[in-house]
């Protein structure tokens, strides 16, 4: 019997502790951002592995942040070191300016009596940062891109498609769609917060209680964060082996984690047969040898290696 997720994660704690302990250098922020994102991803899954599911709804948006960070950091890891450090610094500085402007407008309207940092005047230096970001993106695959104070980079999906075509944009599309309803307005998500103890009867409206903490949906959301948070965490080690140093013992622990995720009976879906009042879908007709090979590749080499095996298999099967 497989050990529970929390036990698998515990064996990876030394890797997290070692990665989290750094000497911070403001001139070279890329490595720090990558390690911070990696540690945060682990902490999210570790939190979700607890038995308390009541707040799981509110963990879901963090999955989207992790996915977006993976994609942008992956792209930046492929460009010359000097360029990526400049880009990370410019993004950080310009985001701070945007935040100062927006908080100034908010507090001026709602709390004018609270002393805050003033909105900075237009700075020649910020214009220079925007111009350099424009040049960077145009030189790296977006020839018509023009940065401005509100749009500092191409869309995350465009970056995913450029970085690992056929793989990372599929990851992004799935995680984006999985979580966007909890970030943006989505009536389907809001309606799912109402659950009752008895099934509706014809001609009779059911009595329900609305709550983001209802037991059925909380259990579903916790399962989502555990599975897809664990999956995204594994991608860091597969995509950033140049920056995240893993010992042989930790590689075994990662294999055990991937095995734990793989052998969950069903990974949670966005649209389920229960929700659509349909029977459980029948198992797809996939050769057992193909599944065995793919599972073995994922456990030993990682999810990306498994995806590439699936792509090759599908191409050869056509």
N, C-alpha and C positions, 0 to 999 in steps of 0.2 A: 504494500500500500504506500502511495506517495506521501511524503511528509507535507504538512500544510504550508501554505505560502509564507506565513510569518517565519517559520523555521528556515525555509530556503533563503529568505531575505537576511536573517540573522547571520548566516555564514558569509554574507557579502559586506557586513558592517566594517571590517578592517579596510577594505578597499575604499569605502566612502570616507572613513576617518582620515585615511592617508591622502586622498584626493582633496579633501576639504581644508587641510592644513597647508597654507601657501604663504609665500612672501609676496605681498601685493606691490606691483610696480605699475603706476598710473600710465607710464609710457607704453606699456605692453598689455593692454586690457583684454585682448582676445582670449588668451589662455584662461584668465580668471573668469571671464563670462562663461566659457565652455564648462569649466569645472563647477561653477555655481549652478548652471543649468542641470548638469548631471546629478549633482548632490540633491537639488530640489526635486528632480524626477524620482529619485530613490525615496526621499522623505514622503512624497505623495503616495507612492505605492505602499510604503511601510505603514502609513497612517490608515490607508484603506484596508490593510490586512487585519486590522483590529476587529473585534466582534461588534463594535458599536456602529450600526448602519444609519442611525437617525439623521445624521447630517450629510449623507452621501450625495444628495442632490447638489449641495453647494461645493462639492469637490470637482464636479464635472468640468466646469470651465477651465480648470487648471490643466486638463488634458490637452486642450487646444493650445494653451500657451507653450506647453512642452513640445508639441508637434511643430509649432512655428519656430521655436528656438532651434530645434534640431535642423530644420531646413536651412535657415539663414546661416547658422554656424557651419553647417556642412559646406555651403557654397563658399563662405569666407575662408574655410580651411584649404580650399583649392587654389587660392590666389596668392601672389607673393606676400611674404610676411609683412613687409613695410606697408603695403597697400591695405591689408586687412586691419592693421593697428590704427592707421589713419581713419579708415571708415568707421571702426567701432568708436573711436574718440569723437568723431564728428557727429555720429548718431546720438551718442550720449549727451554731448553739449547742446545739440539742437533740440533734443527732447526736453532737456531741462528748461530751455528758453520757452518752448511751447507750454510747459507746465506753469512757468511763472506768469505768462500772459493769461492763461485760462483761469488760474486761481485768482489773479488780480480782478478779472471780470466778475467772477463768482462772488468773492468777498465784498467787492464794491457794491454789489446789488443786495446781498443777503446778510452780511455782517460788516458793515462799513466801520463799526467801532473796533474791529479787531486789527491790531497792527500786524502787517505782513510785509514781506519783501516787495518792493515796487516792481511793476512790470518794466523790464529793461527797455531802453530806447533802441531804435534800429542800430545795429552794430555792423560796421564794415567787415569785422571778423566773421560774423555769421553769414554774410553774403559770400565770403570767400569759402566757407565750409560747404555751403550749398553748391557753389560752382564746382568744387572739387568732387562732391558726391555725384553731380551730373556727369562729369568727365569719367569718373570711375565706372558708373553703370553703363555709359555709352561704350566704354572700352571693353566691357566684359559681357556683351551680348544684347544690350538694349540701345541700339544706335539712335533712337528717337526719344529716349527718356530725358525729361527735364525735371530736376528736383525742385521743390519749393518747401516753404516752412511746414506745410501740412502733408506733403508727400515726399518722403525722404528716400524711398526705395521702390522698386517694382513690387507687384503683388507677390505675396508669399507663394501662391500657386505657380506663378511664372518662374520664380526662382527654383522651385522644386522640379519643374519640368525641364529647366535648363541644367540642373545639377545631376540628377539621376533619372533620365527619361524612362518612362515605363514602370517606375517603382515609386519614387518619392511623391510624385503628384497623386498617385493612387492612395498612398498613406494619408496625404494631406486631405484629399477629397473625403475620405471616409471619416477621419477624425473631425474635420470641419463640420460635416453634416451631422455627425454623432452628437456634437456639442453645441452647434450654433443655436439650436432652439432654446438652450438655457442661457444664451448670451443675448440673442436678438428676440424680437417678438415672434412667437410661434403659438397660435391658438391650440394646436394639437398637444403641445407640452403642457399648457395651462389646464386643458381639459383632463389630462391624465392625472392631475392632482386630486381629482374627485373619485373616491372609492367608497363603495358600500358593502355591507356584510351579506346582503341577499341579492340574487340576480334580478334584473328588471323583468317585470311581467308585462304581457301585451296590454297596452292601453293604460298602464300605470307607471307614472314617473318614479324612478328609484330615489330613495333617500341616500344622499352621499355626504361625506365630510371632506372638505377641501383642505389639503395640507401637503406641503413639500416633504413632510416627514412620514407620510403614510407607509405602512410596513411593506406593502408589496412593491411599490416603486422604489423605496429606499434600498431594499434588497437588490433590486435590478441595478440601480445606479452604483451601488457598492461593487457589484460584480463587474460592471463596466470599467470602473476605475482600477480595480485589481488586475483584470486581464489586459486592458489596453495600456494602462500605466506601466505594468510589467513588461509588455511588449515594447513600448517606446524606450523604457530604460535599457533593455537589451540592445536596441539599435545604437545607443551611444557608443558602446564598446565596439560594435561592429564598424561604425562609421569613423570613429575618432581614435583608432588604436595608436596613432602617432602621439596623441596627447594624454590618453588615459592608459597608464601602465598597469597591466594585470598580471599577477603571478600565475604559475601553473595551478596552484591550489584554487585560486579565484576563478580560473577558467573552468575548472570542474564545478565550482559552485554556480557559475553562470549556466553551464550545461544542465545542471539540476533544476535551475529556475526555469529555463526554457521547457524542460520536460514537464515540470509542474503545470505550466501554462498550456502546453499542448494537450495534456490528458484531461483537461476540463471537458466534461461531456459535450457542452455546447458553448461556444463563445457568444456573448450577448449580441443580439441583432438590433438594428434600429427599428425595423418594422417586424413584429413577431406574428406567428400564426395565431396566438391567443387573441391579440389585439384585433386581428382581421377576421376573427371567428372562422378560421380555417383549420383543417386537420394538420397535424405535424407533417412537414414535408418529408417525402421519402428520401432515403440516402442516394446521393448521386452515384451513377455507375462509373466508378473509377477503379482501375485495376489495383488489386491489393499490393502488388509489387511496387507500383508507382508511389502509393501512399507510404509504404514501409521505407522506401528510399528517401522520400522527401522528409519524413519524420526524423530519420537518422541524420540527414544533412543538417536539419534545423537544430537538433540537440547538440551536435558536435561542432558545427560551423556557424550557425546563426540563422536568423530569420531571413536576412537578405540573400544568403546563399541558397536557402530553400526557395525563395521567390525566383531567383535566376534559374534554378532547376525546373521550376514549374513553367517558366517562360520557354525554356528549351524544349521541354516535353510537349507543350502545346503547339509549338512551331513544327516539331517533328511529326505530330499526330495529324496535322491538317492535310 
